[in-house]
Amino acid sequence: MENNAYIGEETGQTRIEGITVTNGSIIYQNGAINGQSHHVAINTPATNDNNNNPPDDPTPTVREKWGKNIEFLLSCVALSVGFGNVWRFPYTAFNNGGGAFVIPYLIVLFVVGRPIYYLEMVLGQFSNRGCVKVFDLAPLMRGIGVGQTVAIFTVITYYAAVLAITFRYLLVSFSAELPWSTCDPSWTDCVNSSFIGTFPMGNGTKIQSSAELYFQKTVLQKADSLDDGIGMPDWKLVLCLAVSWICIVAIIIRGIKSSGKFSYFLAIFPYVIIFILLIRSLTLPGAWTGILYFFRPQWDKLLTIEVWYEAVTQCFFSLTICFGGLIVYSSFNNFHNNIYRHAVIITWLDTFTSMIAGCIVFGIIGHLAHVTNQDDIQKVVKSGPGLTFETYPDAIAKFDFVPQLFSVLFFFMLFLLGIGTLLGIVTSVITAIHDQNPNWKRWKVVLVVSSVGFCIGLVYLTPGGLYILDLMDYYGATFVTLTLAVFELLTFAWIYGVDRVCKDIEFMLGIKTGLFWRICWGVVTPIVVLVILLFSIINYVPKDLPSGYNAFGWCLYTVAVLQLPAWGFWAWYKNPSSGPIAKLQTVLKPMSNWGPEDATTRAKYNNFIDEHEAAPPSKGSCTGGFVRRKLFG
């Protein structure tokens, strides 16, 4: 028998006849002792790994998996297809060139959205780690995942509040008469939304529809400003918020398999409603005028950076990339699942849904302009919550055939879309916490996160809630996400290395990664996101709110972004290597337990990488060699 037993000082592993012992864990490989196969269990004391990481970094435990691949696919669809497709994309497209906006949006989707989507899916599935633990590939950068968790929790709090408002509209849609179709006697300068014709104008006074006033005065009791504070939340909305959180908790408290079962309904049924609403929208008088207005290109807008900025932010918002949710969902996949196919399907489906939603939206808006004899369609369009809770209800109130039915369908669709997205982002926060504290009971983490989310969500249901929502979205979500996205791409592409990612894909899926993905991950995507971040900083305009609120917004941004240097310093400080430079070099390398969660597969992967790294390095200058090595090996 050939003696190939050795102790590897560089790897921290002991290999004897195909048996690998790593930090106290036995890894079984094909091999024999004295010509006979053996099943051996060996316990050895934990030692420091090749990167001198602390010995208390545990080998990842085997985590729960999706019941079926289709459940993962549908859950990702439910995560990515949400409010942003229904109200944000149509208005953003309309406001930035109409049909011309589709061109930069598709380009951005191709070189930014899809590459990031695929990259996050790959690393989540490959490592079976959540959005924080995935940075075991470079522990110095773990704060990125923590900061993204802060950002996504900010989104959760106001997303649930919007869901509560949606649920209230759903409930009142079952009334014998839609409550926003007629004016309340106490409202002045109001015209019934059920009225078909031109709004009467008198004495230069601004006339408002009953749907608009219902949203502002009855539902939110909206304040004119924040000078007197935000006020107290409406008790009816509080109950709706409680119901929304109960639905979320009931689905996720039993784990990812439970969420997967609900994904069939949450991902598929909204499309049934979408196509019903599309058919109805296309058959409304004046609908095609609105749809043509939506697609009419304004080519001069293509030359402005604002349009490209909006395309990138819409791409992030719509696909839910760089928030951690995709990494978490993918981490529950089986190791050899064809993640590439899923990434392509979901990104194109998301775009298709946005375009269909645009047709529905502007079909209804065209009808609204038609029945009110309004030639300028732009005057009947409102962005954000105004589009969802003012323009849509106003148009639905004018339907001549059972408006309650279409109101129920519309708000039920919105509620399902909101639930589907919230499930994903809440799961990412829970997984981030549970991965760091695996001894904690998952159901306790779910209840704590949900309770805190509910309490903070009450702020958005006050008379000043919409102002706070806009503030938190701007500073705590958009700004933070763009900033951390730059560092995430830097970490994955240049610290860990594009070529290493491609080798991981080759080992996991058995496919070679083409030049397009390498160039996007290493060059195009990081540059585009960096330019957009710099543009947003240079063109920063504070919110039209009291200065204290903008200061709070910057504090929230700072708390999230400072997680990166704080956790980076902690990783550097705790590393047992001698010397500051050695510590830095160590925490920029993957930890010893980085890779597939299965010990046997991880051992094969380590051999695969060892063979790859043993190949002669590419020639070239120091800088050129580094770039070539990171991109192409």
N, C-alpha and C positions, 0 to 999 in steps of 0.2 A: 504494500500500500504506500503510495507517494505521500510524503510528509509535507502537507501544505498548511499546517496549523501555524498561526502567528498572532501576535498581539500588535494591533495598530495604534501607535501613540498618536498619530495624526487624526485618526477617526474616532478614537475612544471606543472601539469595538474589538471584540475577541472573536476570531473566526476559526473554527475547528471542523474540518471535513464538511463544509457546507452548512454549518450551524453558526449563526451570528448572535452574539450576546451584546446587547446595547443597553447600557445604563440599567442593568438589572432585569432586562426583558429578553426573553428567548425568541429569536426569529428563526423559523423553520425554513430550510431550503432543501432542495433535492440533494440527497447525499447518503452515504452509507459508512458504517464503521465495521471493519472486518467483513465486508461483503453483505452485511445485513442492515436493513433499514431499522431505525430506532425512533421512538417518540420520546423526546427528552424534555424534562423541565428543569431549568437551572435558575437559581436565584443568586445574583451577584450584587454587591453594594453599588449604589448609584455613584457615578463619577462625573466629573466635568466633561463636557463634550468637546468636539474639535474647535468650537468657537469660544470655549471657556465660558459658556453660559452657566448660570447657577444650576446646581444639581436638582433643585426643586421644580424645574420646568417639566411637567409631566408629559408623557407620551399621550397624544390625544385619544380620548375614549371613543369607542364606536358609537356614533350618534344615530338617532332615529332616521329612517328613510321614508321617502314618498312611497305610497302603496303601489302606484303605477307611474310610468313616465308621462302619461297623458295628464295626470293630476298635477305634475310639476309644470307642464306646458300651460295648462289652463290657469293655474295659480299665477304664473308670470303674466299671462294675458290680463287677468283680473287686477294685478298689481300695476301694470303699465297703462292700461286703458281706464281712464277715470275722468274726473271733472275737467282736467286740462284739455281733453279731446273735445268735450261738448261745448264749453264756453270760451276757453282761453285760445285755442287754435283758430276758430273761425274769426274772432274779433282781431287777433294779432295779424292774421293773414290779410284781412280787410283793411286794417289800419296801416299796413306796410307794403302796399303795392298790389293787393288783390291776387290775381292769378300769378303775377310776377313773383310774389313771395314764395310760391311753391318751388320755384327754381332754387333759390338759396337754401330753402328748408331741405329739399331733397339732397343737395350737395352736402350740407352739414350733416344730415342723417347718414350719408354714405361715408364721410371721412371722419366724423366725430362720434355721432350717436351709435352707429352699429359697431365700430371698433371697440368703444368703451363697453358697450353691452356685452359683446363676446368676451372681452378680456376679463370683466368681472365674473361672468359665468364660469369661465375656464378656471380661474384661481379659486373660486368658491368650491367648485366640484372637485378640483384636484386635491385641495388640502382638507376638505370637509371641516373648514373653520368659518366662523362668523366674520363680521366686518371689522372686528378688533383683532382677533387671533390670526386673521389672514396675514397680518403684518409681522408674524413670526419669520417671514422671509427677509425682514430687515427690522429687528426690534427697535432700532433707533427711531423708526417712523411710526410706531404704534399709535402715537397720539393722533394721527390722521383718522384712524377708525373711531377713536374716542370723540374727536371733534365732529365727525359725521354723525355719530350717535346723538350728540347734543342738537345738531341741526335737524335731524329727522324727528327727534322728540318735539322740537318746536313746531314742525309741520303737523305732527300728530295732534297737538292741542288745538290748533285752529281748524284743521281738517275735520275733526270730530264736531266742532261747533257748526261748521257749514252743513255737516251731515244732519245735525239736530234741526237746523232750520228747514232742510229738505224734508225731514220726517214730519215736521209740523204741516208743511204744505201738502204732503201726501195725505195726512189725516183729514184736513179740511176739504180736500178735493172730493170726498165722499158726500159732501153737503148737497142738499136739494138744489141750492144755488151757490155757485162759487162765491165765497165771501168777498173777493176782491173785484167782482164784476160790477158792483155798484158803490157809489160814494156814501160814506158815513155822513150823517147830517152835520156833524161838527167840523167837517173838512171844508175849507174855502178854496175857491178857484179849482174845483175838481170836476172832472167829467167821467162818466161811467165808462169802464173798459168795455162793457158790452155794447156801447154806442158805436154804430157803424157810420162813419162820415168824417168830415173835417172838424177838428176841435174848434169850438167857437173862441175867438180871441176878442177880448174887450179891454179897453183902457191900457193896453200894453202890458197887462198882467200875465204872468207865466201860468199857463194852464197845465195841470198835472193829471195823469190818469189815476183812476181809483186803484189800479194794481200797484202803481208806484207809491202812492200814499199808504196803501195797506201794508206794504213791506216796511216803510219807514216809520209809520206812526203806530200801527197795530202790532206788527210782529216784533220789530226791534225797538220801537219807541226811540228812534235815533235822535241823538243830541246834535245840535248845530255845530258844536265844537267841544274841545276837551278843556276849555277854560275853567269849567266848574267840576272837573273830574269825570270819571267814566260812568258813575251811577251804579245802580243795582240790577242784577239780571232778572229777566222776566221768568216767572215761575213756570209758565207753560213750556218755555224753551229749556228750562232746567230739567223738566221731566223728559222731554224729547232727547236731551243729551244723555240722560241716564239710560234710556231705552237703547240708544245707539251703542253705548259702552257695554251694556248687558249683552247685546247681540255679538259684539266683538269677543267679549270674554267667553261666552258660551261656545264659540267656534274654536278658539285657539287654546283654551285651558287644557284640553286633552292631548295637545301636541300636533305635530305637523300632519299626521295621517288624518286627523279630524278635519283640518283645514283643507286637505286635498279632496276629501269627499264633498265638501261644500263648493269646491271650485267648479264642479260641473254646472251647478246652478248659477253661481256668481259670474262665471265667464260666458256662458252660452245664452242664458235667458235675456240679458240686456240686449243682445243682438237681435233677438226676436222682436223686442220692443222697438229697437232702432229701425228695423226695416218696416215695421208697421207705421212708425212716425214718418219715415222717408216717403212711403207711398202716399200718406195723407198730405204731407208737405208739398209733394210734386203736383197734387191735384187741386191745390188751393188757387183761387184767382190771384194773379199777380206774383205767384211763386217764382216763375221762371225769370221775371225781371230781377228779383233779388238774387237768384243763383247766378245769373249772368253778371250782375254787379260784383258778386263775390269772386268770380273768375276773371273779370276784366283786368288785364295787366296794366300796371303803371311802370313802364320800363325804366324811367328815370330814377325810381327808388332803388334799383339794383346797384347803383353807384354810391349809395350812402352806407356808411358803416353801421348806422342804426338798424338797418334791416337785417344785416348779418348778425348783429348782437341779439336781436329779437329771435332770429332763427336758432341760434345756439341755446339761448335760455329756454325757448320753447322745446327744443330737443331734450334738454336736461329734465325739464318739468314733465314732459309727456312720457318719456321712456323710464323715468325714475332712476336715472343713472347717477353714480357718485353719491348715493345716499346710504348704501350698504344693504338695501333690501335684496338686490339681485345676488349679491355674494352669499347672503344668508340662505335664500331659497335654493341656490345651487349647491350649497354645502350639504343639503339633505338628499342629494342625488347619489345614485350608484356610480362607482368610479368610472366605468366605461360608457356611460350614457352619452349619446351623440349630441353634445351641447351645441355644436356648430349649427346643426339643422334647426334646433330650437331657436337660436339667436336670430337666424335669418327669417324664420316664420314670424316670430313675435314682432320684430322691428318693422317688417312690411305690413303686418296686420294692424299695428298701431297707426302707421301712416294712412292706411286705407280707412280706418275708423275715423281719423281726423277729417279726411276729405268727405266722408259720408255725413259726419256731423255738421260740417260746413254747409253741405247742401240742405240739410234739415233746418239749420238755423236761419240761413238766408232765404230759404223758401218761406218760412214763417214770417220773417221780417219783410220780405217782399209783399206778402199778403197783407201785413199790417200797414205798410205804406199804401197799398192799393185801396183798402177799405177806408183809410183816413184821407185819401186824395193827397198824399204827401209825395211830392216829386223827388225830394232829396232823401234817399234811403238812409244816409248817414245820420240824419236827425232822429231816427227811430232806433238807433243802435246804442246800447250801453255796454260797457265792459264789465268783467268780473261778476260780482254778485248782482249788479244791476241788470246784466243780461239774463242771468238765471232766474232771478226772483222778481223782476219788473217787466222786462220786454216779453219774455215767454208767457207769463200769466196774462198779460194784457192782450196778446194775440189769441191765446186759447179762449179767453172770455168772449171773443168775437166769432168763434166757431158756431156754425148754424146747426151742427149735429152733435148732440150729447157732449158738450165741452168737458163735463166731469170725467168722461171716459178717457179722453186724451190727456187731461190733467193728471189723472191717476197713473196712466202709463208713463208719462214723462217723468214725474217725480219718483215713481217706483224705480224706473230705470236709473235715475240719478242716485237714488239711495243704494241700489245694488252696486253701482260703479264705485261709490264712496266706500262701501263696506269692503269690497274686493281690494282696493288700494290700501285701506287702513289695516287690513289683516297682514299685508306684507310688511308695511313699515313698523307696525307694532311688534310683529314677530322679530324684526331685525334688532329692535331695542332689547327685547326680552332675551334673545339669543346672545347678544353682546354681554349682557349682565350675567347670564347663566354660564357662558363659556369661561368667564373669569372666576365664577364662584360655583363650580359644578356640584358642590354639596348642598346648595340651597334647593329647596323644593321648587320645581318649575311653577306649580300653581300659585305658590306664594309670590313669586316674582311677577306673574301675570296680574294678580290682584293689586299688588303695590303699584306697578306701572299704570294700570288702568285707573286706580283711585287718584293718583297724582295727576294723570292726564285729565280726568274728569274735573278736578278742582281748578286746575289752571284754565280749562276750557270755559269755565263760568265767566271769565273776564271778557270773552268775545261775545257773550250774550247780553251784555249791558248796553245801555244807550250809546256809549262811546266805543263799543266793541269792534265795529268795522274799521275804525281808525287804528286801533291796536293791532288788528289782523293785518292790515296793510304794512304797518311798521315792522311786525315780527317776520312777515314774509320777505320784506326787503332786506333787513339786516341779518336776521337769524337763519334764513333759509337760502335765498339767492346769493347773497354776498359770501356767506360762509361756504356754501357748496362750490362756488366757482374757485375760491381760494384754495380749498382743500383738494379740489379736483386737479389743480396744477401739481401739487405735491404728490398726490396719488399716482399720477401718470409718470412723474419723475421717479418715484420709487419703483414702480412696476417695470418701467422701460429702461432706466439707466442705472439704478442701484441693483435691482435683481437682474435686470437685463432682458431685452426682447428675445435674444437667442435662447436664454434659459427658459422663458415662457414657451417658446416654440418647441424646445426639447420636451418640456412637460406635456405639451399637447401631443407630440409624437409618441411619447410613452403611454399616455392615457388613451388616446383615440386611434393611434396608428396611422396618422396622416401628417404629411409635411405641410408646413405653413408657408404660404406664398409670399412673394415680394410685397404685394399690396398691404397685407396686414403688418408686416415688419415696418414698412415706411410710415404707415399711419400711426402705429403705436409709438414708434421711436421719434418721429419728426413732425408730421403734419398735425396730428391731433393735439399734442402738447403745445405746439406753437399757436394753433387757433384758439385754444382755451386760454392761454396766457395773454394773447392779444385782447380777447374779449374781457378778461379780468382787468387789464390795464385801462381799457376803454371805459369800463364801468367806474373805475376809480377816478380817472381824469375828468369824466363828465358827471361826477357825483353831485347830486342836488338833494339837500336835506328835505325831509318830509315837511309839509306845511302843517306842522304841529308845534306846540310849545317846546322850547329848546330842551327841556328836561327829558322829553320822550325820545328825541333824537340821541341825546346822551345815553339814555338807557339802551337804545338800539346798538350803539357802538360798544357799550359794555357787554352786551350779549355776544356780539361778533368777536370781541376780544377774548371772552371766556372760552368760546369754541375753538378759535384759532390757536390760542396759547396752550391748548392741550398738546400740540405737536412738540414745542420745545420742552414743556414740562415732563412729558412721558419719555421724551428722548433723553433728557438729562438723567432721569431715574434709571433708565436701562443702562446708560453709560456708567453711572455711579455704582450700580449693583453688580456690574460685571467684574468677576474676580481677576481678570487679566492684570498684569503689572504694567504700569505706565499709561498715561492718557492716550497716546497714539494707538497703542495696542488695544485699549478698550474701545476706541472709536472704530478701528478696523473690524473688531469682533462683532460689534452690534450692528454693523452694516452688512453682515453676512447672515444667511439663513441659519436658524437654530438646528440642532442635531436631529430633532424630531420633526423637522419640516418635511412635508411630503404626504403621501397617501396615509390614511389612518390605519389601514390594515398592515400589520407588521411584515408579513411575507412580501406583500406588494411593495412596501417601502424599502425592504432590503434589495429587491430587484431594481427598484428605481435608483437607489444609491450606487449600485454597480453600473447601471446605465449612464449615470452622470459621471462617475469616475472614468469610464471609458471615453466619454466625450471630452472631459477636461484633460485627459492624458494625451490627446491629439496635439501635434505641434501647433503653437500659436501662429496666427496669420502675421505676415511681415508688413512693415510699414512704419511710419513715424510714430512717436509716442502717442500723440493725440489721435492721429488717424488710425493707429492700431487699436486704441481703446474704443473708438466709435465703431470700427469694423467688428471688433470682438463682441461688443454689446448687441449689435444689430444682427450680425451674421455668424458669429462664433469664430 
